Structures are given as C-alpha cells and as structure tokens.
Amino acid sequence: MVNSYAALSGHYDRIMTSGYYDYGDYARTLLDLLADRPRLLEIGTGTGLVVEKLLELAPAGAAPDITGIDHTESMLAQARARVGERARFLRQDVLRMDVPADFDAAFSVGGVWYHTPDPDAAEGATLLCSHLVEDADNIQGLRNVHASLRPGGVLLLARQPAHHDHTRELPDGLVYAQTIRRTGEGRYVKDYYVTRRDDGHVEAHQRSPFRAYPQERGLDLLEKCGFRAAYVSDNGLFHVYSRR
C-alpha cells in the first residue's frame, strides 16, 4: 500500500503551503502541457491543492475534467471541502485502482511517484522516487495507471528538489521538521514532525518509507509497465512519459 498521511492530515496544508511546493508553477505547467488533454487523473491527490490551482488558473470555460485518487480519507475530506463538485475525489489505492480507462493524462506531483536530482550521478540525472518500496508494487501500480489511460495518453511525474533534513516554521506557533535516513540500497525512511515552538510538544509524527531508483533503472521500470520517456518540460518541472 502507498504511504498514508493520516497522522499529518490536520497539518498537511500548513506544511505544503509554507514553501514546500509552488503549486502555481506546477499547475501552470500542467495546463500548458495538457491543453489538448481534458480528462486528467491525479495520483495521490492529498487535500486537493494541485486540483484547486488547476481549476483556478484554467482559462474561462476550459477547466479540465479532473479525478483525484488517494487512499487517506481524512485528506480526501479536505479536498472535497476545498473544491466541491468541480472535481471528483475517490478513495483508491493505486495497487487496486478501479477507474474508467478513458483518461487523457495522469500526473503525480509527489503523491506516489516523482523525480529528484541524483547526487551520485552525472549532472542532470534524476532518481525515480516512489512511496511504494517494493519492485512488484511499483510494477503493479504503474500498470494500473497505464490501464487507466486512453491509447496515446501520457503520464507526467513532477521533479522536486533533492530531499534532505530540514526545519521550517509554520503559522500558529508550530514548527515542521523532516529527517531522512537510508535503510538499504535505494531505500529510505522519512520522518515528519509537527511540534509546538514554545515547548517542543509533538503535535503530529508520520514515518514513511520510500524507494529511489537510479535513472536507468527507473526508465527500465517504466518501460516494463508500458511507458516510454518522451520529454522534460522546458522549465524542468515535469518528466513526460507516453503510453505505448
């Protein structure tokens, strides 16, 4: 199963809107790349922050038809409250997806799969990171995404900055911290903490394992699941894969 963020769900928006991501940049890039692909599937939609920006920034009368899936109900409840009936949000695990096979594009900003720079490889090389740690689960999940796309559909995976230990102040007297440790070849565990600034009391803690595949191995994995590398967006925010 993909990592659950239930323990952090009450603080998720504070963390993610405190500079963790620039949702406007991601949304504008998606709208530009997918202008002729109206049926979109977000994998790991969380609290709907990306969907909200897509709907806000889309040209009048040309908003995409978006379905977001996530398996953490407390996150989906926030997404539905945020967006209302302007998008669909389904409680689904990517390993057991049951969605129509008619999407023009699927995307993940970090919900399941994403790219980061590879510090141990040549400049420009990236890691394929996943919240699924086993090869078999990644293959199953990617094949499910492949099955959800129309022929000619595309998969877009966001590129994030390198992950590292850091601390950031949040509103309401809170502090966010994350620590990362390696547990094996290409395997890591990330701990997320939200604490009170005044006394250090831990308000929330989430531990999430993740996997990082070197570039060639990541490409082989995607190829095995029916995806071929097509291009990287001009601003470097998305790697685009075509459905074979």
Sequence and secondary structure as in RCSB ss.txt:
>XXXX:A:sequence
MVNSYAALSGHYDRIMTSGYYDYGDYARTLLDLLADRPRLLEIGTGTGLVVEKLLELAPAGAAPDITGIDHTESM
LAQARARVGERARFLRQDVLRMDVPADFDAAFSVGGVWYHTPDPDAAEGATLLCSHLVEDADNIQGLRNVHASLR
PGGVLLLARQPAHHDHTRELPDGLVYAQTIRRTGEGRYVKDYYVTRRDDGHVEAHQRSPFRAYPQERGLDLLEKC
GFRAAYVSDNGLFHVYSRR
>XXXX:A:secstr
     GGGTTTHHHHIIIII  HHHHHHHHHHHTTT  EEEEES TTSHHHHHHHHHS TT   EEEEEES HHH
HHHHHHHHGGGSEEEE  GGG    S EEEEEESSSSEEEEE TTSSTT EEEEES  SHHHHHHHHHHHHHHEE
EEEEEEEEB      EEEEETTTEEEEEEEEEEETTEEEEEEEEEETTT  EEEEEEEEEEEE HHHHHHHHHHT
TEEEEEE TTSSEEEEEE 
